[in-house]
Amino acid sequence: MVSRAERGALADWFWTIDRFFLAAFILLMGLGFMLSFAASPAVAERIGLDSFHFVKRHAFFLLPSIVVMFGISFLSPRQVRRAAMILLVASLAAMVLALFFGVEVKGSRRWLAIGSLSVQPSEFMKPAFVVICAWLFSEHARQPEIPGNLFAIILFGIVAALLIAQPDLGQTVLTAAVWGGMFFMAGMPWLWIIILGGAAVGGLLTAYTLLPHVAARIDKFWTGEGDTFQMDTAREAIIRGNWFGQGPGEGTVKRIIPDSHTDFIFSVAAEEFGIIFCMVIVLIFAFVVMRGLNHAFKERNDFTRFAVAGLVLQMGIQSMINIGVNLELMPAKGMTLPLISYGGSSMVAICVTAGFILALTRHRPEKRASERSLFRGGIVAAAE
């Protein structure tokens, strides 16, 4: 046990970290690793790999992801901003490179091949984008003459253009929703709400008109016609699981779901462990979002408030989209379930998000003490 009397970095971290957030993130990663045993062997065998190929790779990515999360959680808010700026510039540059030199998968160029690994730069862009936009919004709130909101709008336009060029409509929708929520918190004028709302509707209609794969997914969702095998099978797995599931390793429908270890791992969880187990997963994500928003509500610093709210919204909306697709409540979008689905880039990037949340929600008694001293000093000065 680390003593409260110690003044080292580890002791400060231990006594100031939000242990509820930390426990929730570790629990989600543990559940993801457990579910990889249930979801991935059938996929590996189907493509001629060792049964535990994806389980081993999940473990391989899990260890550095945990290190990244813990390492980032030691940062101060100023260091978080600097790290996010570096990460944002690097990821945007990598997204541009991916358009020209990336690996093409199903008509999209989202990945860069680095040796035997494939990296998806847009995954790392997301948490950095949230933090930098939070900083821009907070600077405008602190000094209205600083065009922080305008810079945030320009930055969003750049990010959205790169995502659409890949194309990746799902990540575009997620990024737009999180950015819009942060802008609303920052006091978005009603005129901007109307303008951006109209732009969002126009963008979706344009995507439906100009992008055949987007139109095909939406048409399949509304009409039920076309190739709906994966979503139909996922729904069957959930129904078969009932309340308590078929038991570990007893799922059969999961074996024919093509992306059971990534986009449809929630369906595998339902078939083998039941709907109640899935409700627990939903409650963990809901806890993360509500605790983050509660912290943001109490936070006095604008940057920290906007950043924490944006980061937990990003994690919550992404999980909502993934689960909604599994339940056939939304068109298929190819989005992972945070900290649970298989995927190296997604796992490390979500742990960057978790690290930012842990760093920004740490208790800082020295900050509160300085605020109290300034407050008392102001009272004394007023009295004099």
BALOBA-1460 file (C-alpha; in Angstrom, 3 decimals):
// residues 384
<rec num="1" residu="m" x="0.000" y="0.000" z="0.000"/>
<rec num="2" residu="v" x="1.264" y="3.469" z="-0.875"/>
<rec num="3" residu="s" x="1.331" y="5.884" z="2.071"/>
<rec num="4" residu="r" x="-0.518" y="9.208" z="1.952"/>
<rec num="5" residu="a" x="2.578" y="10.805" z="3.489"/>
<rec num="6" residu="e" x="4.695" y="10.007" z="0.437"/>
<rec num="7" residu="r" x="5.164" y="12.778" z="-2.128"/>
<rec num="8" residu="g" x="6.344" y="10.801" z="-5.157"/>
<rec num="9" residu="a" x="4.557" y="10.720" z="-8.503"/>
<rec num="10" residu="l" x="3.233" y="7.190" z="-7.895"/>
<rec num="11" residu="a" x="1.807" y="8.115" z="-4.492"/>
<rec num="12" residu="d" x="0.183" y="11.262" z="-5.884"/>
<rec num="13" residu="w" x="-1.328" y="9.205" z="-8.695"/>
<rec num="14" residu="f" x="-2.601" y="6.498" z="-6.346"/>
<rec num="15" residu="w" x="-4.403" y="8.912" z="-4.038"/>
<rec num="16" residu="t" x="-5.814" y="11.213" z="-6.728"/>
<rec num="17" residu="i" x="-6.971" y="8.804" z="-9.457"/>
<rec num="18" residu="d" x="-10.703" y="8.151" z="-9.895"/>
<rec num="19" residu="r" x="-10.771" y="4.480" z="-8.910"/>
<rec num="20" residu="f" x="-14.334" y="3.988" z="-10.179"/>
<rec num="21" residu="f" x="-13.335" y="5.031" z="-13.685"/>
<rec num="22" residu="l" x="-10.209" y="2.885" z="-13.467"/>
<rec num="23" residu="a" x="-12.190" y="-0.152" z="-12.292"/>
<rec num="24" residu="a" x="-14.771" y="0.300" z="-15.080"/>
<rec num="25" residu="f" x="-12.098" y="0.464" z="-17.798"/>
<rec num="26" residu="i" x="-10.203" y="-2.558" z="-16.489"/>
<rec num="27" residu="l" x="-13.462" y="-4.513" z="-16.140"/>
<rec num="28" residu="l" x="-14.415" y="-3.758" z="-19.757"/>
<rec num="29" residu="m" x="-10.974" y="-4.869" z="-20.971"/>
<rec num="30" residu="g" x="-11.253" y="-8.057" z="-18.925"/>
<rec num="31" residu="l" x="-14.688" y="-8.800" z="-20.372"/>
<rec num="32" residu="g" x="-13.341" y="-8.152" z="-23.863"/>
<rec num="33" residu="f" x="-10.487" y="-10.606" z="-23.393"/>
<rec num="34" residu="m" x="-12.877" y="-13.223" z="-22.011"/>
<rec num="35" residu="l" x="-15.265" y="-12.753" z="-24.935"/>
<rec num="36" residu="s" x="-12.414" y="-13.107" z="-27.444"/>
<rec num="37" residu="f" x="-12.228" y="-16.785" z="-26.431"/>
<rec num="38" residu="a" x="-15.905" y="-17.139" z="-27.311"/>
<rec num="39" residu="a" x="-16.036" y="-15.029" z="-30.470"/>
<rec num="40" residu="s" x="-12.760" y="-15.381" z="-32.360"/>
<rec num="41" residu="p" x="-11.848" y="-19.110" z="-32.744"/>
<rec num="42" residu="a" x="-14.597" y="-19.772" z="-35.310"/>
<rec num="43" residu="v" x="-13.476" y="-16.761" z="-37.373"/>
<rec num="44" residu="a" x="-9.831" y="-17.864" z="-37.255"/>
<rec num="45" residu="e" x="-10.671" y="-21.421" z="-38.303"/>
<rec num="46" residu="r" x="-12.869" y="-20.141" z="-41.142"/>
<rec num="47" residu="i" x="-9.932" y="-18.295" z="-42.731"/>
<rec num="48" residu="g" x="-7.402" y="-21.071" z="-42.101"/>
<rec num="49" residu="l" x="-5.615" y="-19.700" z="-39.025"/>
<rec num="50" residu="d" x="-4.840" y="-21.204" z="-35.641"/>
<rec num="51" residu="s" x="-7.984" y="-21.331" z="-33.480"/>
<rec num="52" residu="f" x="-6.553" y="-18.901" z="-30.920"/>
<rec num="53" residu="h" x="-4.871" y="-16.578" z="-33.422"/>
<rec num="54" residu="f" x="-7.093" y="-13.608" z="-32.602"/>
<rec num="55" residu="v" x="-7.067" y="-14.405" z="-28.886"/>
<rec num="56" residu="k" x="-3.277" y="-14.184" z="-28.883"/>
<rec num="57" residu="r" x="-3.317" y="-10.956" z="-30.871"/>
<rec num="58" residu="h" x="-5.964" y="-9.537" z="-28.545"/>
<rec num="59" residu="a" x="-3.650" y="-10.260" z="-25.600"/>
<rec num="60" residu="f" x="-0.707" y="-8.820" z="-27.562"/>
<rec num="61" residu="f" x="-2.522" y="-5.496" z="-28.034"/>
<rec num="62" residu="l" x="-4.089" y="-5.522" z="-24.577"/>
<rec num="63" residu="l" x="-0.785" y="-5.251" z="-22.684"/>
<rec num="64" residu="p" x="0.563" y="-2.106" z="-24.428"/>
<rec num="65" residu="s" x="-2.936" y="-0.606" z="-24.291"/>
<rec num="66" residu="i" x="-2.964" y="-0.904" z="-20.505"/>
<rec num="67" residu="v" x="0.506" y="0.641" z="-20.349"/>
<rec num="68" residu="v" x="-0.675" y="3.547" z="-22.533"/>
<rec num="69" residu="m" x="-3.743" y="4.124" z="-20.358"/>
<rec num="70" residu="f" x="-1.775" y="4.142" z="-17.109"/>
<rec num="71" residu="g" x="1.021" y="6.250" z="-18.588"/>
<rec num="72" residu="i" x="-1.336" y="8.951" z="-19.872"/>
<rec num="73" residu="s" x="-3.235" y="9.020" z="-16.570"/>
<rec num="74" residu="f" x="-0.114" y="10.534" z="-14.921"/>
<rec num="75" residu="l" x="-0.305" y="13.664" z="-17.111"/>
<rec num="76" residu="s" x="-1.463" y="17.081" z="-15.948"/>
<rec num="77" residu="p" x="-4.195" y="18.911" z="-17.922"/>
<rec num="78" residu="r" x="-1.538" y="21.033" z="-19.649"/>
<rec num="79" residu="q" x="0.413" y="17.914" z="-20.620"/>
<rec num="80" residu="v" x="-2.824" y="16.320" z="-21.871"/>
<rec num="81" residu="r" x="-3.334" y="19.280" z="-24.212"/>
<rec num="82" residu="r" x="0.229" y="19.046" z="-25.522"/>
<rec num="83" residu="a" x="0.031" y="15.271" z="-26.015"/>
<rec num="84" residu="a" x="-3.321" y="15.653" z="-27.789"/>
<rec num="85" residu="m" x="-1.916" y="18.298" z="-30.120"/>
<rec num="86" residu="i" x="1.005" y="16.063" z="-31.119"/>
<rec num="87" residu="l" x="-1.286" y="13.079" z="-31.570"/>
<rec num="88" residu="l" x="-3.798" y="15.091" z="-33.625"/>
<rec num="89" residu="v" x="-1.175" y="16.440" z="-36.037"/>
<rec num="90" residu="a" x="0.388" y="12.989" z="-36.456"/>
<rec num="91" residu="s" x="-2.944" y="11.212" z="-36.965"/>
<rec num="92" residu="l" x="-4.231" y="13.789" z="-39.486"/>
<rec num="93" residu="a" x="-0.991" y="13.469" z="-41.462"/>
<rec num="94" residu="a" x="-1.341" y="9.668" z="-41.339"/>
<rec num="95" residu="m" x="-4.959" y="9.898" z="-42.532"/>
<rec num="96" residu="v" x="-3.789" y="11.878" z="-45.570"/>
<rec num="97" residu="l" x="-1.097" y="9.275" z="-46.255"/>
<rec num="98" residu="a" x="-3.657" y="6.481" z="-45.937"/>
<rec num="99" residu="l" x="-5.701" y="8.011" z="-48.781"/>
<rec num="100" residu="f" x="-2.755" y="7.596" z="-51.163"/>
<rec num="101" residu="f" x="-0.681" y="4.730" z="-49.754"/>
<rec num="102" residu="g" x="-3.077" y="2.947" z="-47.418"/>
<rec num="103" residu="v" x="-4.357" y="-0.598" z="-47.535"/>
<rec num="104" residu="e" x="-7.697" y="-0.806" z="-49.353"/>
<rec num="105" residu="v" x="-10.297" y="-2.975" z="-47.624"/>
<rec num="106" residu="k" x="-13.858" y="-3.232" z="-48.987"/>
<rec num="107" residu="g" x="-13.357" y="-0.066" z="-51.016"/>
<rec num="108" residu="s" x="-12.070" y="2.052" z="-48.112"/>
<rec num="109" residu="r" x="-8.562" y="3.337" z="-47.438"/>
<rec num="110" residu="r" x="-8.425" y="3.687" z="-43.668"/>
<rec num="111" residu="w" x="-5.323" y="1.700" z="-42.740"/>
<rec num="112" residu="l" x="-1.568" y="2.136" z="-43.042"/>
<rec num="113" residu="a" x="0.562" y="-1.013" z="-43.175"/>
<rec num="114" residu="i" x="3.534" y="-0.867" z="-40.792"/>
<rec num="115" residu="g" x="5.374" y="-4.157" z="-41.114"/>
<rec num="116" residu="s" x="2.943" y="-6.905" z="-40.181"/>
<rec num="117" residu="l" x="0.613" y="-4.458" z="-38.420"/>
<rec num="118" residu="s" x="-2.183" y="-2.327" z="-39.853"/>
<rec num="119" residu="v" x="-2.823" y="1.005" z="-38.126"/>
<rec num="120" residu="q" x="-6.052" y="2.970" z="-38.460"/>
<rec num="121" residu="p" x="-5.053" y="6.635" z="-37.898"/>
<rec num="122" residu="s" x="-8.641" y="7.871" z="-37.526"/>
<rec num="123" residu="e" x="-8.977" y="5.898" z="-34.286"/>
<rec num="124" residu="f" x="-6.154" y="7.926" z="-32.721"/>
<rec num="125" residu="m" x="-7.489" y="11.153" z="-34.176"/>
<rec num="126" residu="k" x="-10.770" y="10.901" z="-32.240"/>
<rec num="127" residu="p" x="-9.588" y="11.444" z="-28.623"/>
<rec num="128" residu="a" x="-7.024" y="14.048" z="-29.694"/>
<rec num="129" residu="f" x="-9.688" y="15.910" z="-31.701"/>
<rec num="130" residu="v" x="-11.992" y="16.047" z="-28.659"/>
<rec num="131" residu="v" x="-9.276" y="17.424" z="-26.364"/>
<rec num="132" residu="i" x="-8.120" y="20.104" z="-28.825"/>
<rec num="133" residu="c" x="-11.698" y="21.200" z="-29.585"/>
<rec num="134" residu="a" x="-12.333" y="21.406" z="-25.828"/>
<rec num="135" residu="w" x="-9.304" y="23.677" z="-25.520"/>
<rec num="136" residu="l" x="-10.484" y="25.890" z="-28.409"/>
<rec num="137" residu="f" x="-13.999" y="26.181" z="-26.965"/>
<rec num="138" residu="s" x="-12.609" y="26.983" z="-23.504"/>
<rec num="139" residu="e" x="-10.271" y="29.656" z="-24.860"/>
<rec num="140" residu="h" x="-13.181" y="31.357" z="-26.603"/>
<rec num="141" residu="a" x="-15.232" y="31.185" z="-23.383"/>
<rec num="142" residu="r" x="-12.331" y="32.686" z="-21.411"/>
<rec num="143" residu="q" x="-11.538" y="35.414" z="-23.935"/>
<rec num="144" residu="p" x="-14.340" y="35.992" z="-26.487"/>
<rec num="145" residu="e" x="-11.972" y="37.957" z="-28.739"/>
<rec num="146" residu="i" x="-10.079" y="34.693" z="-29.395"/>
<rec num="147" residu="p" x="-11.791" y="32.948" z="-32.377"/>
<rec num="148" residu="g" x="-11.681" y="29.540" z="-30.697"/>
<rec num="149" residu="n" x="-15.123" y="28.504" z="-31.925"/>
<rec num="150" residu="l" x="-14.198" y="29.400" z="-35.502"/>
<rec num="151" residu="f" x="-10.984" y="27.373" z="-35.288"/>
<rec num="152" residu="a" x="-12.975" y="24.424" z="-33.862"/>
<rec num="153" residu="i" x="-15.384" y="24.634" z="-36.813"/>
<rec num="154" residu="i" x="-12.497" y="24.704" z="-39.286"/>
<rec num="155" residu="l" x="-10.831" y="21.751" z="-37.544"/>
<rec num="156" residu="f" x="-14.068" y="19.766" z="-37.647"/>
<rec num="157" residu="g" x="-14.393" y="20.514" z="-41.364"/>
<rec num="158" residu="i" x="-10.880" y="19.162" z="-42.002"/>
<rec num="159" residu="v" x="-11.514" y="16.003" z="-39.977"/>
<rec num="160" residu="a" x="-14.925" y="15.381" z="-41.574"/>
<rec num="161" residu="a" x="-13.492" y="15.841" z="-45.069"/>
<rec num="162" residu="l" x="-10.738" y="13.291" z="-44.411"/>
<rec num="163" residu="l" x="-13.190" y="10.773" z="-42.952"/>
<rec num="164" residu="i" x="-15.586" y="11.142" z="-45.880"/>
<rec num="165" residu="a" x="-12.702" y="10.769" z="-48.339"/>
<rec num="166" residu="q" x="-11.773" y="7.339" z="-46.902"/>
<rec num="167" residu="p" x="-14.869" y="6.879" z="-46.892"/>
<rec num="168" residu="d" x="-15.986" y="6.257" z="-43.283"/>
<rec num="169" residu="l" x="-19.480" y="7.618" z="-42.685"/>
<rec num="170" residu="g" x="-19.826" y="5.897" z="-39.303"/>
<rec num="171" residu="q" x="-16.808" y="7.686" z="-37.810"/>
<rec num="172" residu="t" x="-17.987" y="10.929" z="-39.420"/>
<rec num="173" residu="v" x="-21.372" y="10.649" z="-37.702"/>
<rec num="174" residu="l" x="-19.715" y="9.791" z="-34.370"/>
<rec num="175" residu="t" x="-17.264" y="12.688" z="-34.595"/>
<rec num="176" residu="a" x="-20.008" y="15.124" z="-35.606"/>
<rec num="177" residu="a" x="-22.259" y="14.038" z="-32.727"/>
<rec num="178" residu="v" x="-19.512" y="14.437" z="-30.120"/>
<rec num="179" residu="w" x="-18.334" y="17.752" z="-31.563"/>
<rec num="180" residu="g" x="-21.910" y="19.061" z="-31.661"/>
<rec num="181" residu="g" x="-22.454" y="18.066" z="-28.029"/>
<rec num="182" residu="m" x="-19.300" y="19.901" z="-26.940"/>
<rec num="183" residu="f" x="-20.229" y="22.986" z="-28.987"/>
<rec num="184" residu="f" x="-23.665" y="22.979" z="-27.339"/>
<rec num="185" residu="m" x="-22.033" y="22.830" z="-23.894"/>
<rec num="186" residu="a" x="-19.809" y="25.747" z="-24.882"/>
<rec num="187" residu="g" x="-22.881" y="27.898" z="-25.521"/>
<rec num="188" residu="m" x="-23.578" y="27.404" z="-29.217"/>
<rec num="189" residu="p" x="-25.869" y="30.205" z="-30.473"/>
<rec num="190" residu="w" x="-29.263" y="29.138" z="-31.815"/>
<rec num="191" residu="l" x="-28.311" y="30.407" z="-35.255"/>
<rec num="192" residu="w" x="-25.389" y="27.978" z="-35.349"/>
<rec num="193" residu="i" x="-27.649" y="25.166" z="-34.139"/>
<rec num="194" residu="i" x="-29.977" y="25.755" z="-37.080"/>
<rec num="195" residu="i" x="-27.113" y="26.109" z="-39.577"/>
<rec num="196" residu="l" x="-25.201" y="23.024" z="-38.390"/>
<rec num="197" residu="g" x="-28.379" y="20.969" z="-38.050"/>
<rec num="198" residu="g" x="-29.286" y="21.786" z="-41.645"/>
<rec num="199" residu="a" x="-25.745" y="20.994" z="-42.760"/>
<rec num="200" residu="a" x="-25.920" y="17.601" z="-41.015"/>
<rec num="201" residu="v" x="-29.184" y="16.702" z="-42.737"/>
<rec num="202" residu="g" x="-27.809" y="17.895" z="-46.060"/>
<rec num="203" residu="g" x="-24.621" y="15.893" z="-45.562"/>
<rec num="204" residu="l" x="-26.553" y="12.690" z="-44.855"/>
<rec num="205" residu="l" x="-28.748" y="13.186" z="-47.923"/>
<rec num="206" residu="t" x="-25.661" y="13.866" z="-50.042"/>
<rec num="207" residu="a" x="-23.938" y="10.738" z="-48.719"/>
<rec num="208" residu="y" x="-27.046" y="8.685" z="-49.495"/>
<rec num="209" residu="t" x="-27.139" y="10.103" z="-53.018"/>
<rec num="210" residu="l" x="-23.451" y="9.964" z="-53.939"/>
<rec num="211" residu="l" x="-22.080" y="6.993" z="-51.979"/>
<rec num="212" residu="p" x="-23.531" y="3.662" z="-53.186"/>
<rec num="213" residu="h" x="-22.387" y="1.647" z="-50.149"/>
<rec num="214" residu="v" x="-24.126" y="4.122" z="-47.807"/>
<rec num="215" residu="a" x="-27.336" y="3.943" z="-49.840"/>
<rec num="216" residu="a" x="-27.145" y="0.142" z="-49.903"/>
<rec num="217" residu="r" x="-26.796" y="-0.110" z="-46.111"/>
<rec num="218" residu="i" x="-29.640" y="2.305" z="-45.443"/>
<rec num="219" residu="d" x="-31.901" y="0.605" z="-48.007"/>
<rec num="220" residu="k" x="-31.179" y="-2.807" z="-46.486"/>
<rec num="221" residu="f" x="-32.007" y="-1.426" z="-43.039"/>
<rec num="222" residu="w" x="-35.328" y="0.096" z="-44.116"/>
<rec num="223" residu="t" x="-36.550" y="-2.566" z="-46.542"/>
<rec num="224" residu="g" x="-34.848" y="-5.711" z="-45.244"/>
<rec num="225" residu="e" x="-33.941" y="-6.597" z="-48.821"/>
<rec num="226" residu="g" x="-30.476" y="-7.536" z="-50.037"/>
<rec num="227" residu="d" x="-27.617" y="-9.174" z="-48.160"/>
<rec num="228" residu="t" x="-28.673" y="-8.913" z="-44.488"/>
<rec num="229" residu="f" x="-27.143" y="-12.254" z="-43.490"/>
<rec num="230" residu="q" x="-24.788" y="-10.893" z="-40.840"/>
<rec num="231" residu="m" x="-27.354" y="-8.736" z="-39.055"/>
<rec num="232" residu="d" x="-30.030" y="-11.438" z="-39.257"/>
<rec num="233" residu="t" x="-27.611" y="-13.988" z="-37.817"/>
<rec num="234" residu="a" x="-26.599" y="-11.598" z="-35.045"/>
<rec num="235" residu="r" x="-30.246" y="-11.108" z="-34.116"/>
<rec num="236" residu="e" x="-30.759" y="-14.883" z="-34.094"/>
<rec num="237" residu="a" x="-27.788" y="-15.290" z="-31.734"/>
<rec num="238" residu="i" x="-29.278" y="-12.729" z="-29.327"/>
<rec num="239" residu="i" x="-32.692" y="-14.407" z="-29.400"/>
<rec num="240" residu="r" x="-31.152" y="-17.839" z="-28.855"/>
<rec num="241" residu="g" x="-29.224" y="-16.613" z="-25.829"/>
<rec num="242" residu="n" x="-32.406" y="-15.630" z="-23.986"/>
<rec num="243" residu="w" x="-31.931" y="-14.273" z="-20.450"/>
<rec num="244" residu="f" x="-29.102" y="-16.481" z="-19.209"/>
<rec num="245" residu="g" x="-27.376" y="-17.688" z="-22.386"/>
<rec num="246" residu="q" x="-26.369" y="-21.087" z="-23.692"/>
<rec num="247" residu="g" x="-23.245" y="-21.212" z="-21.538"/>
<rec num="248" residu="p" x="-19.527" y="-20.585" z="-22.261"/>
<rec num="249" residu="g" x="-18.498" y="-22.305" z="-25.498"/>
<rec num="250" residu="e" x="-22.018" y="-23.544" z="-26.205"/>
<rec num="251" residu="g" x="-22.970" y="-20.942" z="-28.785"/>
<rec num="252" residu="t" x="-23.579" y="-22.243" z="-32.300"/>
<rec num="253" residu="v" x="-25.030" y="-19.321" z="-34.245"/>
<rec num="254" residu="k" x="-21.908" y="-17.256" z="-33.469"/>
<rec num="255" residu="r" x="-19.856" y="-19.616" z="-35.633"/>
<rec num="256" residu="i" x="-21.389" y="-18.296" z="-38.847"/>
<rec num="257" residu="i" x="-21.252" y="-14.551" z="-38.049"/>
<rec num="258" residu="p" x="-18.395" y="-13.205" z="-40.236"/>
<rec num="259" residu="d" x="-17.376" y="-10.349" z="-37.888"/>
<rec num="260" residu="s" x="-18.289" y="-11.996" z="-34.606"/>
<rec num="261" residu="h" x="-15.015" y="-10.953" z="-32.925"/>
<rec num="262" residu="t" x="-15.268" y="-7.260" z="-33.903"/>
<rec num="263" residu="d" x="-18.530" y="-5.518" z="-34.849"/>
<rec num="264" residu="f" x="-20.851" y="-8.260" z="-33.566"/>
<rec num="265" residu="i" x="-19.173" y="-9.404" z="-30.360"/>
<rec num="266" residu="f" x="-22.206" y="-8.130" z="-28.431"/>
<rec num="267" residu="s" x="-24.345" y="-10.775" z="-30.154"/>
<rec num="268" residu="v" x="-21.849" y="-13.473" z="-29.181"/>
<rec num="269" residu="a" x="-22.020" y="-12.271" z="-25.564"/>
<rec num="270" residu="a" x="-25.824" y="-12.490" z="-25.706"/>
<rec num="271" residu="e" x="-25.870" y="-16.031" z="-27.120"/>
<rec num="272" residu="e" x="-23.392" y="-17.507" z="-24.662"/>
<rec num="273" residu="f" x="-23.974" y="-15.435" z="-21.510"/>
<rec num="274" residu="g" x="-27.486" y="-14.072" z="-21.940"/>
<rec num="275" residu="i" x="-29.309" y="-10.779" z="-22.100"/>
<rec num="276" residu="i" x="-28.705" y="-10.053" z="-18.410"/>
<rec num="277" residu="f" x="-24.950" y="-10.210" z="-19.016"/>
<rec num="278" residu="c" x="-25.366" y="-7.801" z="-21.940"/>
<rec num="279" residu="m" x="-27.358" y="-5.470" z="-19.715"/>
<rec num="280" residu="v" x="-24.411" y="-5.418" z="-17.305"/>
<rec num="281" residu="i" x="-22.133" y="-4.341" z="-20.183"/>
<rec num="282" residu="v" x="-24.584" y="-1.570" z="-21.088"/>
<rec num="283" residu="l" x="-24.716" y="-0.450" z="-17.446"/>
<rec num="284" residu="i" x="-20.915" y="-0.204" z="-17.282"/>
<rec num="285" residu="f" x="-20.854" y="2.084" z="-20.324"/>
<rec num="286" residu="a" x="-23.763" y="4.087" z="-18.890"/>
<rec num="287" residu="f" x="-21.855" y="4.426" z="-15.605"/>
<rec num="288" residu="v" x="-18.776" y="5.766" z="-17.426"/>
<rec num="289" residu="v" x="-20.851" y="8.339" z="-19.311"/>
<rec num="290" residu="m" x="-22.906" y="9.469" z="-16.313"/>
<rec num="291" residu="r" x="-19.907" y="9.694" z="-13.999"/>
<rec num="292" residu="g" x="-18.011" y="11.692" z="-16.620"/>
<rec num="293" residu="l" x="-20.908" y="14.097" z="-17.182"/>
<rec num="294" residu="n" x="-21.362" y="14.463" z="-13.427"/>
<rec num="295" residu="h" x="-17.687" y="15.348" z="-13.079"/>
<rec num="296" residu="a" x="-17.986" y="17.823" z="-15.955"/>
<rec num="297" residu="f" x="-21.024" y="19.427" z="-14.301"/>
<rec num="298" residu="k" x="-19.053" y="20.044" z="-11.091"/>
<rec num="299" residu="e" x="-15.814" y="21.126" z="-12.800"/>
<rec num="300" residu="r" x="-15.041" y="24.874" z="-12.803"/>
<rec num="301" residu="n" x="-12.323" y="24.772" z="-15.445"/>
<rec num="302" residu="d" x="-13.894" y="25.081" z="-18.893"/>
<rec num="303" residu="f" x="-11.232" y="23.029" z="-20.671"/>
<rec num="304" residu="t" x="-11.520" y="20.101" z="-18.279"/>
<rec num="305" residu="r" x="-15.314" y="20.252" z="-18.342"/>
<rec num="306" residu="f" x="-15.579" y="20.207" z="-22.124"/>
<rec num="307" residu="a" x="-12.840" y="17.592" z="-22.571"/>
<rec num="308" residu="v" x="-14.184" y="15.099" z="-20.028"/>
<rec num="309" residu="a" x="-17.745" y="15.466" z="-21.338"/>
<rec num="310" residu="g" x="-16.585" y="15.014" z="-24.943"/>
<rec num="311" residu="l" x="-14.430" y="11.984" z="-24.196"/>
<rec num="312" residu="v" x="-17.129" y="10.088" z="-22.278"/>
<rec num="313" residu="l" x="-19.719" y="11.036" z="-24.911"/>
<rec num="314" residu="q" x="-17.427" y="9.647" z="-27.591"/>
<rec num="315" residu="m" x="-17.102" y="6.342" z="-25.758"/>
<rec num="316" residu="g" x="-20.817" y="6.208" z="-24.949"/>
<rec num="317" residu="i" x="-22.072" y="7.062" z="-28.449"/>
<rec num="318" residu="q" x="-19.665" y="4.587" z="-30.055"/>
<rec num="319" residu="s" x="-20.898" y="1.807" z="-27.771"/>
<rec num="320" residu="m" x="-24.505" y="2.843" z="-28.452"/>
<rec num="321" residu="i" x="-23.929" y="2.646" z="-32.225"/>
<rec num="322" residu="n" x="-22.295" y="-0.786" z="-31.985"/>
<rec num="323" residu="i" x="-25.030" y="-2.211" z="-29.760"/>
<rec num="324" residu="g" x="-27.742" y="-0.571" z="-31.885"/>
<rec num="325" residu="v" x="-26.366" y="-2.303" z="-35.001"/>
<rec num="326" residu="n" x="-26.340" y="-5.649" z="-33.181"/>
<rec num="327" residu="l" x="-29.983" y="-5.133" z="-32.194"/>
<rec num="328" residu="e" x="-30.914" y="-4.058" z="-35.755"/>
<rec num="329" residu="l" x="-31.881" y="-0.614" z="-34.489"/>
<rec num="330" residu="m" x="-29.370" y="1.077" z="-36.816"/>
<rec num="331" residu="p" x="-27.800" y="0.356" z="-40.207"/>
<rec num="332" residu="a" x="-24.491" y="-1.533" z="-40.126"/>
<rec num="333" residu="k" x="-21.588" y="0.886" z="-39.596"/>
<rec num="334" residu="g" x="-18.505" y="-1.270" z="-38.925"/>
<rec num="335" residu="m" x="-17.766" y="0.220" z="-35.503"/>
<rec num="336" residu="t" x="-16.177" y="-1.656" z="-32.612"/>
<rec num="337" residu="l" x="-17.496" y="-1.956" z="-29.058"/>
<rec num="338" residu="p" x="-14.972" y="0.082" z="-26.997"/>
<rec num="339" residu="l" x="-12.423" y="-1.975" z="-24.999"/>
<rec num="340" residu="i" x="-14.291" y="-5.202" z="-25.830"/>
<rec num="341" residu="s" x="-14.091" y="-5.833" z="-29.582"/>
<rec num="342" residu="y" x="-10.936" y="-7.189" z="-31.209"/>
<rec num="343" residu="g" x="-8.831" y="-4.576" z="-32.986"/>
<rec num="344" residu="g" x="-5.349" y="-3.281" z="-32.226"/>
<rec num="345" residu="s" x="-5.823" y="0.343" z="-33.320"/>
<rec num="346" residu="s" x="-9.218" y="0.545" z="-31.644"/>
<rec num="347" residu="m" x="-7.953" y="-0.958" z="-28.386"/>
<rec num="348" residu="v" x="-4.911" y="1.311" z="-28.062"/>
<rec num="349" residu="a" x="-6.872" y="4.405" z="-29.146"/>
<rec num="350" residu="i" x="-9.701" y="3.762" z="-26.679"/>
<rec num="351" residu="c" x="-7.082" y="3.357" z="-23.956"/>
<rec num="352" residu="v" x="-5.716" y="6.765" z="-24.979"/>
<rec num="353" residu="t" x="-9.258" y="8.070" z="-24.440"/>
<rec num="354" residu="a" x="-9.453" y="6.307" z="-21.071"/>
<rec num="355" residu="g" x="-6.046" y="7.690" z="-20.092"/>
<rec num="356" residu="f" x="-7.152" y="11.235" z="-20.939"/>
<rec num="357" residu="i" x="-10.309" y="10.766" z="-18.842"/>
<rec num="358" residu="l" x="-8.321" y="9.447" z="-15.876"/>
<rec num="359" residu="a" x="-5.774" y="12.276" z="-16.153"/>
<rec num="360" residu="l" x="-8.407" y="15.015" z="-16.348"/>
<rec num="361" residu="t" x="-10.597" y="13.663" z="-13.519"/>
<rec num="362" residu="r" x="-7.825" y="13.217" z="-10.976"/>
<rec num="363" residu="h" x="-8.430" y="15.008" z="-7.670"/>
<rec num="364" residu="r" x="-6.087" y="17.967" z="-7.344"/>
<rec num="365" residu="p" x="-6.214" y="19.264" z="-3.750"/>
<rec num="366" residu="e" x="-3.495" y="21.838" z="-4.457"/>
<rec num="367" residu="k" x="-5.700" y="23.364" z="-7.180"/>
<rec num="368" residu="r" x="-8.710" y="23.618" z="-4.889"/>
<rec num="369" residu="a" x="-6.529" y="25.046" z="-2.111"/>
<rec num="370" residu="s" x="-5.209" y="27.758" z="-4.424"/>
<rec num="371" residu="e" x="-8.761" y="28.586" z="-5.532"/>
<rec num="372" residu="r" x="-9.864" y="28.901" z="-1.899"/>
<rec num="373" residu="s" x="-6.887" y="31.117" z="-1.083"/>
<rec num="374" residu="l" x="-7.636" y="33.369" z="-4.052"/>
<rec num="375" residu="f" x="-11.280" y="33.549" z="-2.991"/>
<rec num="376" residu="r" x="-10.346" y="34.473" z="0.582"/>
<rec num="377" residu="g" x="-7.833" y="36.997" z="-0.696"/>
<rec num="378" residu="g" x="-10.540" y="38.609" z="-2.796"/>
<rec num="379" residu="i" x="-12.833" y="38.874" z="0.230"/>
<rec num="380" residu="v" x="-10.062" y="40.466" z="2.306"/>
<rec num="381" residu="a" x="-9.201" y="42.910" z="-0.478"/>
<rec num="382" residu="a" x="-12.879" y="43.843" z="-0.850"/>
<rec num="383" residu="a" x="-13.184" y="44.384" z="2.901"/>
<rec num="384" residu="e" x="-10.144" y="46.645" z="2.924"/>
